[in-house]
């Protein structure tokens, strides 16, 4: 069993409870610690999962509940502070992993001596999931690219459920004040001092568009995401010891992000 902590925020997930239970059972059998943080759900997901964990005696699974709704950043930080594994993986409640994902990632991180890694994530339908999981990937000569400054300032490299970090950097936390683009903010801060890698295999699966949620409109999501990106960039300017050259790059990155935002808005306006 791998010394890996898996952190799963949940919120009003009763509609996918059976899928979530199946996922938790698999994780319990394969990883040393699974931390579930319920973000003060309004449904019965916390009670359902607590009962399931107790009945099945899932000894590696811990579940906690926030006293009020705090957002995914706060919930993941709860998990980070409690994490005991050598490696820490993030998994959203409605996303999935390829069965080989963690093995491939951890071996690559050890081989290349990096503290953070991600994989390609693939947006699929639920009908495609079984087929994707049956693909067998060679664990030798895994394709990857380096993730480091300044390139990361101009493109977000990872989807959160694809990321694994080493416990040496678990004190880097998500910014609780950000509800959008909080993950990109963290990856930038980590890679300022720690090079990462992105494995060029689709080992992470999501089932919804990257810019659309069920709760808000596309235009609202894009606007809030851009706001989060810019706030994160501006906070980078206050990093202790950051040089003048990097500050100039951050200013250019802010301007570049505005151009990308306008391009996305125009693209979806004319596409829709």
N, C-alpha and C positions, 0 to 999 in steps of 0.2 A: 504493500500500500504506500502510495507516494505521500511525502510530507508536504501536502498542498492544502492551503485553506481556500475555500470557495465562498465568496461573499455574494449573497442574493438579496437585493431589496425587493419587497413585495408591496403592492398597494391595490386594494380592491380587485384581487385576482381570483375570486371565487368561481368565476365563469370558466377558468382553465384549471380548476383544482385537481382534477384527475391527472392531467398532463404534468402538473407541478409535482404531485406525489410520486409519479413514476420517475421523474427527473431526480428528485431528492433521494429516492431509493438507490438509483444508479450511483449517484455521487457518494452516498454513505458507504457503498461497497468498494469504492476505488480511491477515496481521498481521506486524509486524516481529520479534517475539520470542515464542516459546512456551517456557515453562519447566515441565518435568515433574519432580516430586519424588516419588520412590518411597520410601514410609515403611517401608523394610526388609521388603518383601513376602516371604512364605514360598513363593510360587509363582514362575513364570518370567516374570512380566510385565516386569520390568526388562530381562532378556536379549532377550525378544521385541521390545520397543519399541526397544531400542538397535540391534538388527540391522535392523529396519525403517527407522529413521531413517538409518542408514548406507547401506543399499542404495538407498533412494529419494533420497538426497542432499538431505535436508530441511534446508537451510542455516539456517533461522530457528528450528530446534528444538534445545533443550538439555535433557539429561536428567541427573538427579542421584539419588543414593541415600543415604538416611540410614543411619548405621552401626547404629542400633537403632531400634525402633519408638518414635516420639516423639509421634504424634498429628497431626491436621490443622493445628493452630495452628502448631506448629514447622515443618511442611512449607511452609505458606504464607509464613511469615516467611523461610525460605530463599529463596523466590521473590521476595519483596519486596526483599530485600537485593541481589539480582542483577538486578532489573528496570531496563531502560534506556528503555522507552517513555515518551512523554509521559503516556499513560494506562495504567492497570493494571487488568485485568479478572480476576475469579476465576471458575473453572469447575471443577465437580466432575467426576470421571471418568465418572460414570453419568448426568449431566444434559445438557441440550441447550439451544441458543439458536435463536431465530428468525434467519434470515439478515440481517435489517435491524437487529438489536438494537444492535450496537456503533455503527453509523452514527447511529441515532436518538439514542442516549445521548450520544455525544460532541458532536454538534451542539447538543443541549439543554444540556449542561454549559457549552459555550462561550457559548451565547446568554444563559444566566442567571448565568454566572460563578460556578459552584459547583465544589467540589472532590470531592464524592462524590454518586453517584446510584445508584438501583436501579430495577427495574421490577416490575410485577406478575409473580408466578410462578404457573404453572398446573400442577396435578397431573393428568396424563393417562395413558392407556395407550400402549404403544408403537405400537399400531395407529392411533392418532390423530395421531401425530407428523407424518407427511407432509402431512396436511390442514392442520394448524396452520402448518407452514412455508410453505405456498403462499399464505396470506393476505397480501395486499399492503396495507401501512399507509402512509398519507400522512405525509410527514416535515414537513409544515407544520402549525402550530398543534397540536403534540403535547400531549395532556392530561397534566397533572402536578399534584402537590401538594408543598408545602414540607415538609421534614423538619428539625425543629429542637427545641431545648429550649423548654419542659419537656415537650412532648407525647411525645417519644421515650422519656421515662422510664416511660410507661404502656403503650406498645405497641411491639413490635419491628417496624420498618418493612420490612426487607429480608431476602430469602433470599440467602445468600452467593453462589450462582452468578449472581445478578442484578446484582451490585455492580460498579461501575467507580469508581476513584479517580484523582485527578490525582497526578502524581509529587511535587508539592509537599508532599503529606502521607504519602508512603511511609514516613517514619520512625515513624509510628504503627504499632505492631505488634500482632498478636494476642497474648494472654496465654498463654504456653506452659503455664502451670500449670492452665489450664482445658481440660477435654475436652468440656464441654457449655456451650452458650450463649456460647462465646468470641467468636462473630461479633457478637452483640448488644452485648456488652461493648465491642468496638471501635467500633461505630457510635455508641454513647453518648459515648465519649471524643472521637471526631472531631467530632461535632456540637455538643459543648460550645463549640467555638470556630469551627466551620465549618458554615454552613447547607448542607443537601443537598436533593435533590429525588427524588421517586419518580414515574417515568413510569407513567401509568395505562393501560398496554397490556400484554397477556400475552406478553412477549417471551422469557421464561425458562420452561423446561419441566422438571418433575421427575416421577418415576415411582413414588414411594412416599409414604406418609403422613408428614406433618411430624414426628409424635411416635413413629413406630415404625421400628425398624431390624431387620435380620435377626439381629443378635447378641444383643439383649437384649429383655426383655419390655417391654410398654407401661408398666407401673407403675414399673419400674426406670428407663426413659428419662425419664419425667415427673419422677421424684424427682431424678435427676441433673441434668436441665435446670434445675429449680428451684434446686438448690444452686448451679449455675453463675451463674444470674441474681442470686441474693442475694450471692454473693461479689463479683461485678462491681459491684453497687450499693455495697457497703461500701467497695470500693477507690475509688469515685468520691468518697467523703467526704474522701479524702486528697489530692485534686487541689489543687495549689498555687493559692491565691488564690480558691478557691471560697467564695462568700458564705453567710451564715447562711440566707438565704431559700432558696437552692438545696439546702442541707443538709436543711432541713425538707421540701422537695419529694422528696428522695431517700428520706427515712424513710417518707413517705406512699407512695412508689412501691414500697418493699419490702413494706409491708402490702398494697398493692393486688395485688402479684404473688402473695402467699400466697393471697389470695382467688381469683385466676384459677387457681392451681394446684389448689386444692380443687375448684373448679368443673369443671375438666378431668377430674380423677379421678372425681368423681361422675358426670359425663356418660358417660364410657366404661364405668364399672361398670354403669350401668343400660342403656346401649346394647348392651353385650356380653352 
